[in-house]
Amino acid sequence: MPFAETMRRHAIRPEADSFGETEMRDWYLPNDLLGIEGEQVIAEGSNCEETVRMVMASSGLTAE
């Protein structure tokens, strides 16, 4: 996810005051994937319906 979204989500966490943007910029890696088999990336512009459809299909819960 983009850094701006990372910061937005951090701001609503209980730990938000423990560290801020400077530290997070040091830690942030764009496209920081886990590298595990089957890992999928949800596109930044994916809406809820598209995301659910992708998850359902990739988990074998639909015939897509």
All heavy atoms as TSV, in Angstrom:
chain	resi	resn	atom	element	x	y	z
A	1	MET	N	N	0.840	-1.170	0.000
A	1	MET	CA	C	0.000	0.000	0.000
A	1	MET	C	C	0.888	1.236	0.000
A	1	MET	O	O	2.014	1.187	0.465
A	1	MET	CB	C	-0.962	-0.043	1.170
A	1	MET	CG	C	-0.378	0.350	2.500
A	1	MET	SD	S	-1.519	0.267	3.878
A	1	MET	CE	C	-1.993	-1.424	3.860
A	2	PRO	N	N	0.385	2.306	-0.533
A	2	PRO	CA	C	1.175	3.537	-0.589
A	2	PRO	C	C	1.480	4.071	0.814
A	2	PRO	O	O	0.751	3.809	1.774
A	2	PRO	CB	C	0.279	4.513	-1.333
A	2	PRO	CG	C	-0.788	3.697	-1.958
A	2	PRO	CD	C	-0.907	2.435	-1.173
A	3	PHE	N	N	2.549	4.831	0.909
A	3	PHE	CA	C	2.955	5.373	2.207
A	3	PHE	C	C	1.848	6.237	2.826
A	3	PHE	O	O	1.625	6.167	4.042
A	3	PHE	CB	C	4.247	6.181	2.073
A	3	PHE	CG	C	4.760	6.659	3.394
A	3	PHE	CD1	C	5.337	5.773	4.284
A	3	PHE	CD2	C	4.642	7.983	3.756
A	3	PHE	CE1	C	5.789	6.195	5.524
A	3	PHE	CE2	C	5.093	8.421	4.988
A	3	PHE	CZ	C	5.675	7.531	5.872
A	4	ALA	N	N	1.165	7.027	2.022
A	4	ALA	CA	C	0.097	7.883	2.566
A	4	ALA	C	C	-0.983	7.048	3.250
A	4	ALA	O	O	-1.485	7.421	4.325
A	4	ALA	CB	C	-0.514	8.733	1.454
A	5	GLU	N	N	-1.326	5.908	2.679
A	5	GLU	CA	C	-2.330	5.026	3.300
A	5	GLU	C	C	-1.768	4.385	4.560
A	5	GLU	O	O	-2.468	4.220	5.556
A	5	GLU	CB	C	-2.791	3.956	2.300
A	5	GLU	CG	C	-3.788	2.972	2.867
A	5	GLU	CD	C	-5.119	3.580	3.288
A	5	GLU	OE1	O	-5.410	4.757	2.961
A	5	GLU	OE2	O	-5.897	2.876	3.966
A	6	THR	N	N	-0.504	4.033	4.535
A	6	THR	CA	C	0.152	3.492	5.725
A	6	THR	C	C	0.065	4.499	6.871
A	6	THR	O	O	-0.269	4.144	8.005
A	6	THR	CB	C	1.624	3.155	5.419
A	6	THR	OG1	O	1.656	2.184	4.369
A	6	THR	CG2	C	2.351	2.619	6.635
A	7	MET	N	N	0.339	5.758	6.574
A	7	MET	CA	C	0.270	6.801	7.608
A	7	MET	C	C	-1.166	7.005	8.094
A	7	MET	O	O	-1.398	7.193	9.287
A	7	MET	CB	C	0.824	8.126	7.059
A	7	MET	CG	C	2.322	8.153	6.909
A	7	MET	SD	S	3.219	7.829	8.457
A	7	MET	CE	C	2.569	9.078	9.540
A	8	ARG	N	N	-2.124	6.963	7.182
A	8	ARG	CA	C	-3.529	7.138	7.572
A	8	ARG	C	C	-3.947	6.048	8.539
A	8	ARG	O	O	-4.572	6.302	9.571
A	8	ARG	CB	C	-4.431	7.127	6.336
A	8	ARG	CG	C	-5.886	7.468	6.635
A	8	ARG	CD	C	-6.789	7.209	5.450
A	8	ARG	NE	N	-6.998	5.796	5.207
A	8	ARG	CZ	C	-7.774	4.985	5.941
A	8	ARG	NH1	N	-8.406	5.465	6.998
A	8	ARG	NH2	N	-7.914	3.717	5.638
A	9	ARG	N	N	-3.572	4.814	8.242
A	9	ARG	CA	C	-3.927	3.696	9.120
A	9	ARG	C	C	-3.186	3.767	10.449
A	9	ARG	O	O	-3.740	3.441	11.493
A	9	ARG	CB	C	-3.637	2.369	8.418
A	9	ARG	CG	C	-4.552	2.134	7.240
A	9	ARG	CD	C	-4.266	0.818	6.583
A	9	ARG	NE	N	-5.090	0.641	5.397
A	9	ARG	CZ	C	-5.254	-0.508	4.785
A	9	ARG	NH1	N	-4.655	-1.610	5.229
A	9	ARG	NH2	N	-6.005	-0.591	3.715
A	10	HIS	N	N	-1.949	4.194	10.409
A	10	HIS	CA	C	-1.172	4.316	11.642
A	10	HIS	C	C	-1.820	5.330	12.592
A	10	HIS	O	O	-1.857	5.119	13.808
A	10	HIS	CB	C	0.266	4.737	11.326
A	10	HIS	CG	C	1.080	5.038	12.529
A	10	HIS	ND1	N	1.424	4.075	13.450
A	10	HIS	CD2	C	1.622	6.197	12.986
A	10	HIS	CE1	C	2.143	4.621	14.419
A	10	HIS	NE2	N	2.273	5.907	14.161
A	11	ALA	N	N	-2.351	6.398	12.031
A	11	ALA	CA	C	-2.931	7.471	12.846
A	11	ALA	C	C	-4.102	7.010	13.703
A	11	ALA	O	O	-4.391	7.617	14.735
A	11	ALA	CB	C	-3.364	8.626	11.946
A	12	ILE	N	N	-4.774	5.919	13.323
A	12	ILE	CA	C	-5.934	5.461	14.101
A	12	ILE	C	C	-5.582	4.318	15.053
A	12	ILE	O	O	-6.454	3.799	15.746
A	12	ILE	CB	C	-7.099	5.055	13.175
A	12	ILE	CG1	C	-6.704	3.911	12.246
A	12	ILE	CG2	C	-7.585	6.251	12.374
A	12	ILE	CD1	C	-7.851	3.352	11.412
A	13	ARG	N	N	-4.313	3.956	15.113
A	13	ARG	CA	C	-3.876	2.884	16.024
A	13	ARG	C	C	-3.628	3.433	17.429
A	13	ARG	O	O	-3.223	4.590	17.583
A	13	ARG	CB	C	-2.579	2.263	15.511
A	13	ARG	CG	C	-2.722	1.612	14.149
A	13	ARG	CD	C	-1.409	1.066	13.647
A	13	ARG	NE	N	-0.978	-0.015	14.506
A	13	ARG	CZ	C	0.287	-0.262	14.839
A	13	ARG	NH1	N	1.250	0.489	14.377
A	13	ARG	NH2	N	0.583	-1.263	15.615
A	14	PRO	N	N	-3.818	2.623	18.457
A	14	PRO	CA	C	-3.525	3.081	19.816
A	14	PRO	C	C	-2.056	3.481	19.992
A	14	PRO	O	O	-1.743	4.347	20.798
A	14	PRO	CB	C	-3.849	1.857	20.683
A	14	PRO	CG	C	-4.760	1.016	19.858
A	14	PRO	CD	C	-4.404	1.292	18.425
A	15	GLU	N	N	-1.154	2.880	19.209
A	15	GLU	CA	C	0.284	3.152	19.326
A	15	GLU	C	C	0.717	4.360	18.491
A	15	GLU	O	O	1.916	4.627	18.366
A	15	GLU	CB	C	1.104	1.945	18.853
A	15	GLU	CG	C	0.811	0.654	19.553
A	15	GLU	CD	C	-0.319	-0.144	18.879
A	15	GLU	OE1	O	-1.047	0.400	18.025
A	15	GLU	OE2	O	-0.479	-1.318	19.231
A	16	ALA	N	N	-0.203	5.088	17.921
A	16	ALA	CA	C	0.127	6.171	16.988
A	16	ALA	C	C	1.086	7.196	17.574
A	16	ALA	O	O	1.896	7.770	16.854
A	16	ALA	CB	C	-1.149	6.851	16.500
A	17	ASP	N	N	1.016	7.429	18.872
A	17	ASP	CA	C	1.895	8.416	19.490
A	17	ASP	C	C	3.282	7.860	19.808
A	17	ASP	O	O	4.180	8.605	20.186
A	17	ASP	CB	C	1.262	8.958	20.778
A	17	ASP	CG	C	0.032	9.808	20.487
A	17	ASP	OD1	O	-0.076	10.349	19.367
A	17	ASP	OD2	O	-0.824	9.915	21.380
A	18	SER	N	N	3.469	6.559	19.655
A	18	SER	CA	C	4.751	5.932	19.995
A	18	SER	C	C	5.844	6.235	18.976
A	18	SER	O	O	7.020	6.269	19.315
A	18	SER	CB	C	4.592	4.414	20.088
A	18	SER	OG	O	3.669	4.075	21.089
A	19	PHE	N	N	5.461	6.436	17.733
A	19	PHE	CA	C	6.413	6.777	16.677
A	19	PHE	C	C	5.640	7.456	15.559
A	19	PHE	O	O	4.428	7.320	15.452
A	19	PHE	CB	C	7.170	5.544	16.166
A	19	PHE	CG	C	6.297	4.401	15.749
A	19	PHE	CD1	C	5.844	4.294	14.440
A	19	PHE	CD2	C	5.906	3.430	16.665
A	19	PHE	CE1	C	5.036	3.237	14.054
A	19	PHE	CE2	C	5.097	2.370	16.283
A	19	PHE	CZ	C	4.663	2.278	14.969
A	20	GLY	N	N	6.352	8.181	14.741
A	20	GLY	CA	C	5.667	8.984	13.739
A	20	GLY	C	C	6.190	8.807	12.334
A	20	GLY	O	O	6.839	7.807	12.004
A	21	GLU	N	N	5.936	9.820	11.520
A	21	GLU	CA	C	6.243	9.747	10.093
A	21	GLU	C	C	7.728	9.552	9.825
A	21	GLU	O	O	8.102	8.775	8.934
A	21	GLU	CB	C	5.756	11.016	9.394
A	21	GLU	CG	C	5.981	10.983	7.900
A	21	GLU	CD	C	5.385	12.174	7.173
A	21	GLU	OE1	O	4.612	12.933	7.763
A	21	GLU	OE2	O	5.719	12.323	5.986
A	22	THR	N	N	8.583	10.209	10.574
A	22	THR	CA	C	10.027	10.076	10.336
A	22	THR	C	C	10.474	8.633	10.481
A	22	THR	O	O	11.160	8.089	9.606
A	22	THR	CB	C	10.817	10.977	11.308
A	22	THR	OG1	O	10.404	12.330	11.109
A	22	THR	CG2	C	12.308	10.854	11.068
A	23	GLU	N	N	10.077	7.985	11.581
A	23	GLU	CA	C	10.448	6.590	11.785
A	23	GLU	C	C	9.833	5.689	10.721
A	23	GLU	O	O	10.484	4.785	10.203
A	23	GLU	CB	C	10.008	6.106	13.177
A	23	GLU	CG	C	10.737	6.767	14.321
A	23	GLU	CD	C	10.123	8.092	14.753
A	23	GLU	OE1	O	9.121	8.544	14.165
A	23	GLU	OE2	O	10.680	8.698	15.680
A	24	MET	N	N	8.589	5.967	10.405
A	24	MET	CA	C	7.907	5.122	9.427
A	24	MET	C	C	8.537	5.257	8.041
A	24	MET	O	O	8.620	4.282	7.306
A	24	MET	CB	C	6.419	5.419	9.414
A	24	MET	CG	C	5.801	4.988	10.743
A	24	MET	SD	S	4.030	4.932	10.792
A	24	MET	CE	C	3.610	3.818	9.513
A	25	ARG	N	N	8.994	6.437	7.682
A	25	ARG	CA	C	9.684	6.594	6.391
A	25	ARG	C	C	10.959	5.763	6.359
A	25	ARG	O	O	11.338	5.230	5.318
A	25	ARG	CB	C	9.997	8.059	6.114
A	25	ARG	CG	C	8.795	8.826	5.644
A	25	ARG	CD	C	9.180	10.135	4.962
A	25	ARG	NE	N	7.985	10.878	4.617
A	25	ARG	CZ	C	7.244	10.670	3.540
A	25	ARG	NH1	N	7.573	9.721	2.696
A	25	ARG	NH2	N	6.167	11.391	3.305
A	26	ASP	N	N	11.640	5.652	7.498
A	26	ASP	CA	C	12.856	4.820	7.573
A	26	ASP	C	C	12.536	3.345	7.396
A	26	ASP	O	O	13.340	2.592	6.848
A	26	ASP	CB	C	13.560	5.019	8.916
A	26	ASP	CG	C	14.242	6.371	9.036
A	26	ASP	OD1	O	14.464	7.026	7.991
A	26	ASP	OD2	O	14.545	6.772	10.175
A	27	TRP	N	N	11.366	2.898	7.859
A	27	TRP	CA	C	10.985	1.481	7.827
A	27	TRP	C	C	10.258	1.085	6.553
A	27	TRP	O	O	10.271	-0.078	6.167
A	27	TRP	CB	C	10.069	1.138	8.999
A	27	TRP	CG	C	10.610	1.445	10.349
A	27	TRP	CD1	C	11.918	1.414	10.738
A	27	TRP	CD2	C	9.870	1.819	11.507
A	27	TRP	NE1	N	12.037	1.756	12.057
A	27	TRP	CE2	C	10.787	2.005	12.562
A	27	TRP	CE3	C	8.520	2.019	11.764
A	27	TRP	CZ2	C	10.400	2.371	13.841
A	27	TRP	CZ3	C	8.134	2.384	13.045
A	27	TRP	CH2	C	9.070	2.555	14.061
A	28	TYR	N	N	9.588	2.037	5.925
A	28	TYR	CA	C	8.692	1.742	4.810
A	28	TYR	C	C	9.447	1.243	3.579
A	28	TYR	O	O	10.437	1.822	3.162
A	28	TYR	CB	C	7.895	2.991	4.449
A	28	TYR	CG	C	6.924	2.794	3.311
A	28	TYR	CD1	C	5.707	2.172	3.521
A	28	TYR	CD2	C	7.237	3.216	2.025
A	28	TYR	CE1	C	4.807	1.984	2.481
A	28	TYR	CE2	C	6.343	3.037	0.979
A	28	TYR	CZ	C	5.139	2.418	1.212
A	28	TYR	OH	O	4.262	2.235	0.180
A	29	LEU	N	N	8.957	0.155	3.030
A	29	LEU	CA	C	9.487	-0.377	1.771
A	29	LEU	C	C	8.317	-0.563	0.812
A	29	LEU	O	O	7.426	-1.372	1.078
A	29	LEU	CB	C	10.164	-1.735	1.995
A	29	LEU	CG	C	11.390	-1.761	2.879
A	29	LEU	CD1	C	11.801	-3.204	3.158
A	29	LEU	CD2	C	12.525	-1.007	2.221
A	30	PRO	N	N	8.303	0.168	-0.300
A	30	PRO	CA	C	7.215	-0.038	-1.260
A	30	PRO	C	C	7.252	-1.464	-1.804
A	30	PRO	O	O	8.319	-2.045	-1.967
A	30	PRO	CB	C	7.492	0.970	-2.368
A	30	PRO	CG	C	8.718	1.712	-1.982
A	30	PRO	CD	C	9.250	1.159	-0.719
A	31	ASN	N	N	6.109	-2.026	-2.050
A	31	ASN	CA	C	6.004	-3.395	-2.585
A	31	ASN	C	C	6.732	-4.406	-1.701
A	31	ASN	O	O	7.388	-5.318	-2.203
A	31	ASN	CB	C	6.530	-3.466	-4.030
A	31	ASN	CG	C	5.785	-2.529	-4.931
A	31	ASN	OD1	O	4.560	-2.503	-4.925
A	31	ASN	ND2	N	6.500	-1.742	-5.690
A	32	ASP	N	N	6.611	-4.246	-0.407
A	32	ASP	CA	C	7.271	-5.126	0.559
A	32	ASP	C	C	6.448	-6.410	0.719
A	32	ASP	O	O	5.585	-6.514	1.584
A	32	ASP	CB	C	7.405	-4.395	1.896
A	32	ASP	CG	C	8.233	-5.164	2.911
A	32	ASP	OD1	O	8.981	-6.074	2.509
A	32	ASP	OD2	O	8.122	-4.847	4.105
A	33	LEU	N	N	6.725	-7.366	-0.141
A	33	LEU	CA	C	5.961	-8.607	-0.153
A	33	LEU	C	C	6.605	-9.646	0.759
A	33	LEU	O	O	7.799	-9.571	1.065
A	33	LEU	CB	C	5.872	-9.143	-1.579
A	33	LEU	CG	C	5.293	-8.162	-2.602
A	33	LEU	CD1	C	5.338	-8.768	-3.999
A	33	LEU	CD2	C	3.889	-7.758	-2.231
A	34	LEU	N	N	5.811	-10.626	1.172
A	34	LEU	CA	C	6.310	-11.683	2.044
A	34	LEU	C	C	7.114	-12.731	1.286
A	34	LEU	O	O	7.952	-13.411	1.862
A	34	LEU	CB	C	5.143	-12.365	2.768
A	34	LEU	CG	C	4.340	-11.456	3.697
A	34	LEU	CD1	C	3.123	-12.201	4.228
A	34	LEU	CD2	C	5.200	-10.954	4.833
A	35	GLY	N	N	6.828	-12.879	-0.006
A	35	GLY	CA	C	7.550	-13.851	-0.811
A	35	GLY	C	C	7.111	-15.287	-0.583
A	35	GLY	O	O	7.886	-16.216	-0.774
A	36	ILE	N	N	5.857	-15.462	-0.159
A	36	ILE	CA	C	5.356	-16.815	0.075
A	36	ILE	C	C	4.546	-17.286	-1.131
A	36	ILE	O	O	3.977	-16.480	-1.862
A	36	ILE	CB	C	4.505	-16.896	1.362
A	36	ILE	CG1	C	3.314	-15.929	1.289
A	36	ILE	CG2	C	5.355	-16.603	2.582
A	36	ILE	CD1	C	2.345	-16.069	2.435
A	37	GLU	N	N	4.526	-18.586	-1.323
A	37	GLU	CA	C	3.785	-19.152	-2.439
A	37	GLU	C	C	2.313	-18.767	-2.355
A	37	GLU	O	O	1.697	-18.830	-1.295
A	37	GLU	CB	C	3.909	-20.672	-2.429
A	37	GLU	CG	C	3.270	-21.339	-3.618
A	37	GLU	CD	C	3.456	-22.843	-3.605
A	37	GLU	OE1	O	4.411	-23.343	-2.992
A	37	GLU	OE2	O	2.616	-23.523	-4.228
A	38	GLY	N	N	1.763	-18.335	-3.477
A	38	GLY	CA	C	0.353	-17.976	-3.531
A	38	GLY	C	C	0.037	-16.561	-3.067
A	38	GLY	O	O	-1.118	-16.150	-3.097
A	39	GLU	N	N	1.054	-15.820	-2.636
A	39	GLU	CA	C	0.815	-14.452	-2.186
A	39	GLU	C	C	0.240	-13.633	-3.338
A	39	GLU	O	O	0.684	-13.743	-4.476
A	39	GLU	CB	C	2.128	-13.819	-1.717
A	39	GLU	CG	C	1.998	-12.417	-1.213
A	39	GLU	CD	C	3.310	-11.863	-0.674
A	39	GLU	OE1	O	4.378	-12.437	-0.954
A	39	GLU	OE2	O	3.252	-10.861	0.034
A	40	GLN	N	N	-0.769	-12.836	-3.041
A	40	GLN	CA	C	-1.395	-12.001	-4.052
A	40	GLN	C	C	-1.431	-10.562	-3.574
A	40	GLN	O	O	-1.526	-10.311	-2.376
A	40	GLN	CB	C	-2.807	-12.488	-4.348
A	40	GLN	CG	C	-2.812	-13.862	-4.965
A	40	GLN	CD	C	-4.181	-14.249	-5.465
A	40	GLN	OE1	O	-5.107	-13.459	-5.483
A	40	GLN	NE2	N	-4.311	-15.490	-5.890
A	41	VAL	N	N	-1.366	-9.669	-4.516
A	41	VAL	CA	C	-1.400	-8.240	-4.208
A	41	VAL	C	C	-2.751	-7.690	-4.657
A	41	VAL	O	O	-3.172	-7.912	-5.791
A	41	VAL	CB	C	-0.254	-7.498	-4.935
A	41	VAL	CG1	C	-0.354	-5.998	-4.705
A	41	VAL	CG2	C	1.093	-8.033	-4.456
A	42	ILE	N	N	-3.410	-6.996	-3.757
A	42	ILE	CA	C	-4.673	-6.339	-4.081
A	42	ILE	C	C	-4.319	-4.961	-4.629
A	42	ILE	O	O	-3.620	-4.187	-3.979
A	42	ILE	CB	C	-5.569	-6.216	-2.837
A	42	ILE	CG1	C	-5.916	-7.615	-2.327
A	42	ILE	CG2	C	-6.816	-5.397	-3.139
A	42	ILE	CD1	C	-6.592	-7.638	-0.979
A	43	ALA	N	N	-4.783	-4.683	-5.820
A	43	ALA	CA	C	-4.474	-3.411	-6.469
A	43	ALA	C	C	-4.978	-2.242	-5.631
A	43	ALA	O	O	-6.043	-2.318	-5.003
A	43	ALA	CB	C	-5.107	-3.364	-7.855
A	44	GLU	N	N	-4.221	-1.171	-5.627
A	44	GLU	CA	C	-4.567	0.008	-4.843
A	44	GLU	C	C	-5.969	0.514	-5.169
A	44	GLU	O	O	-6.722	0.902	-4.284
A	44	GLU	CB	C	-3.548	1.119	-5.100
A	44	GLU	CG	C	-3.807	2.373	-4.326
A	44	GLU	CD	C	-2.783	3.452	-4.602
A	44	GLU	OE1	O	-1.743	3.171	-5.213
A	44	GLU	OE2	O	-3.043	4.592	-4.195
A	45	GLY	N	N	-6.364	0.465	-6.430
A	45	GLY	CA	C	-7.671	0.971	-6.836
A	45	GLY	C	C	-8.796	-0.042	-6.744
A	45	GLY	O	O	-9.923	0.253	-7.119
A	46	SER	N	N	-8.510	-1.235	-6.224
A	46	SER	CA	C	-9.524	-2.280	-6.134
A	46	SER	C	C	-10.607	-1.888	-5.130
A	46	SER	O	O	-10.310	-1.548	-3.989
A	46	SER	CB	C	-8.870	-3.595	-5.705
A	46	SER	OG	O	-9.817	-4.629	-5.597
A	47	ASN	N	N	-11.864	-1.965	-5.571
A	47	ASN	CA	C	-12.941	-1.663	-4.628
A	47	ASN	C	C	-13.288	-2.926	-3.832
A	47	ASN	O	O	-12.739	-4.004	-4.077
A	47	ASN	CB	C	-14.161	-1.073	-5.353
A	47	ASN	CG	C	-14.808	-2.050	-6.315
A	47	ASN	OD1	O	-14.877	-3.255	-6.068
A	47	ASN	ND2	N	-15.299	-1.533	-7.427
A	48	CYS	N	N	-14.191	-2.795	-2.892
A	48	CYS	CA	C	-14.530	-3.906	-2.010
A	48	CYS	C	C	-15.043	-5.115	-2.796
A	48	CYS	O	O	-14.613	-6.250	-2.551
A	48	CYS	CB	C	-15.562	-3.450	-0.985
A	48	CYS	SG	S	-15.966	-4.719	0.243
A	49	GLU	N	N	-15.944	-4.885	-3.740
A	49	GLU	CA	C	-16.503	-5.990	-4.516
A	49	GLU	C	C	-15.417	-6.723	-5.308
A	49	GLU	O	O	-15.381	-7.954	-5.332
A	49	GLU	CB	C	-17.577	-5.459	-5.465
A	49	GLU	CG	C	-18.274	-6.556	-6.253
A	49	GLU	CD	C	-19.366	-5.996	-7.146
A	49	GLU	OE1	O	-20.085	-5.076	-6.725
A	49	GLU	OE2	O	-19.480	-6.504	-8.276
A	50	GLU	N	N	-14.547	-5.982	-5.950
A	50	GLU	CA	C	-13.449	-6.594	-6.711
A	50	GLU	C	C	-12.518	-7.392	-5.805
A	50	GLU	O	O	-12.082	-8.488	-6.150
A	50	GLU	CB	C	-12.645	-5.519	-7.442
A	50	GLU	CG	C	-13.400	-4.809	-8.529
A	50	GLU	CD	C	-12.725	-3.527	-8.986
A	50	GLU	OE1	O	-11.947	-2.921	-8.221
A	50	GLU	OE2	O	-12.995	-3.133	-10.126
A	51	THR	N	N	-12.231	-6.834	-4.651
A	51	THR	CA	C	-11.332	-7.500	-3.708
A	51	THR	C	C	-11.946	-8.794	-3.197
A	51	THR	O	O	-11.282	-9.835	-3.157
A	51	THR	CB	C	-10.996	-6.561	-2.533
A	51	THR	OG1	O	-10.389	-5.376	-3.063
A	51	THR	CG2	C	-10.054	-7.225	-1.549
A	52	VAL	N	N	-13.209	-8.753	-2.821
A	52	VAL	CA	C	-13.887	-9.962	-2.340
A	52	VAL	C	C	-13.925	-11.015	-3.437
A	52	VAL	O	O	-13.649	-12.196	-3.192
A	52	VAL	CB	C	-15.306	-9.640	-1.821
A	52	VAL	CG1	C	-16.109	-10.902	-1.579
A	52	VAL	CG2	C	-15.229	-8.794	-0.558
A	53	ARG	N	N	-14.230	-10.593	-4.664
A	53	ARG	CA	C	-14.268	-11.528	-5.792
A	53	ARG	C	C	-12.898	-12.199	-5.982
A	53	ARG	O	O	-12.809	-13.406	-6.176
A	53	ARG	CB	C	-14.686	-10.801	-7.067
A	53	ARG	CG	C	-15.004	-11.739	-8.213
A	53	ARG	CD	C	-15.472	-11.032	-9.476
A	53	ARG	NE	N	-16.542	-10.069	-9.234
A	53	ARG	CZ	C	-16.456	-8.760	-9.511
A	53	ARG	NH1	N	-15.376	-8.247	-10.051
A	53	ARG	NH2	N	-17.471	-7.961	-9.257
A	54	MET	N	N	-11.824	-11.427	-5.902
A	54	MET	CA	C	-10.481	-11.968	-6.068
A	54	MET	C	C	-10.145	-12.967	-4.957
A	54	MET	O	O	-9.626	-14.051	-5.203
A	54	MET	CB	C	-9.442	-10.854	-6.074
A	54	MET	CG	C	-8.028	-11.347	-6.346
A	54	MET	SD	S	-6.783	-10.071	-6.099
A	54	MET	CE	C	-6.365	-10.376	-4.396
A	55	VAL	N	N	-10.462	-12.596	-3.716
A	55	VAL	CA	C	-10.184	-13.476	-2.579
A	55	VAL	C	C	-10.985	-14.771	-2.690
A	55	VAL	O	O	-10.452	-15.866	-2.480
A	55	VAL	CB	C	-10.466	-12.753	-1.240
A	55	VAL	CG1	C	-10.403	-13.717	-0.070
A	55	VAL	CG2	C	-9.488	-11.609	-1.046
A	56	MET	N	N	-12.247	-14.653	-3.035
A	56	MET	CA	C	-13.093	-15.842	-3.176
A	56	MET	C	C	-12.555	-16.762	-4.273
A	56	MET	O	O	-12.455	-17.972	-4.084
A	56	MET	CB	C	-14.536	-15.436	-3.482
A	56	MET	CG	C	-15.214	-14.637	-2.389
A	56	MET	SD	S	-15.675	-15.606	-0.959
A	56	MET	CE	C	-17.038	-16.532	-1.611
A	57	ALA	N	N	-12.203	-16.184	-5.409
A	57	ALA	CA	C	-11.710	-16.989	-6.532
A	57	ALA	C	C	-10.373	-17.639	-6.186
A	57	ALA	O	O	-10.164	-18.826	-6.453
A	57	ALA	CB	C	-11.588	-16.125	-7.784
A	58	SER	N	N	-9.464	-16.895	-5.585
A	58	SER	CA	C	-8.125	-17.440	-5.303
A	58	SER	C	C	-8.159	-18.479	-4.186
A	58	SER	O	O	-7.281	-19.346	-4.119
A	58	SER	CB	C	-7.139	-16.327	-4.964
A	58	SER	OG	O	-7.475	-15.720	-3.742
A	59	SER	N	N	-9.182	-18.432	-3.352
A	59	SER	CA	C	-9.284	-19.409	-2.261
A	59	SER	C	C	-10.089	-20.633	-2.672
A	59	SER	O	O	-10.249	-21.579	-1.888
A	59	SER	CB	C	-9.921	-18.763	-1.034
A	59	SER	OG	O	-11.248	-18.368	-1.318
A	60	GLY	N	N	-10.608	-20.620	-3.912
A	60	GLY	CA	C	-11.369	-21.753	-4.405
A	60	GLY	C	C	-12.826	-21.772	-3.973
A	60	GLY	O	O	-13.510	-22.780	-4.102
A	61	LEU	N	N	-13.305	-20.652	-3.469
A	61	LEU	CA	C	-14.688	-20.577	-2.996
A	61	LEU	C	C	-15.683	-20.224	-4.090
A	61	LEU	O	O	-16.878	-20.232	-3.862
A	61	LEU	CB	C	-14.790	-19.595	-1.826
A	61	LEU	CG	C	-14.006	-20.012	-0.588
A	61	LEU	CD1	C	-14.024	-18.888	0.455
A	61	LEU	CD2	C	-14.562	-21.295	0.007
A	62	THR	N	N	-15.180	-19.903	-5.283
A	62	THR	CA	C	-16.042	-19.657	-6.437
A	62	THR	C	C	-15.429	-20.368	-7.636
A	62	THR	O	O	-14.281	-20.809	-7.605
A	62	THR	CB	C	-16.159	-18.154	-6.760
A	62	THR	OG1	O	-14.882	-17.662	-7.133
A	62	THR	CG2	C	-16.712	-17.364	-5.598
A	63	ALA	N	N	-16.178	-20.417	-8.706
A	63	ALA	CA	C	-15.715	-21.114	-9.913
A	63	ALA	C	C	-14.930	-20.213	-10.849
A	63	ALA	O	O	-14.569	-20.615	-11.925
A	63	ALA	CB	C	-16.919	-21.687	-10.647
A	64	GLU	N	N	-14.647	-18.959	-10.469
A	64	GLU	CA	C	-13.924	-18.010	-11.348
A	64	GLU	C	C	-12.494	-18.439	-11.551
A	64	GLU	O	O	-11.832	-18.948	-10.753
A	64	GLU	CB	C	-13.967	-16.616	-10.768
A	64	GLU	CG	C	-15.354	-16.020	-10.835
A	64	GLU	CD	C	-15.379	-14.582	-10.363
A	64	GLU	OE1	O	-14.417	-13.837	-10.653
A	64	GLU	OE2	O	-16.339	-14.209	-9.707
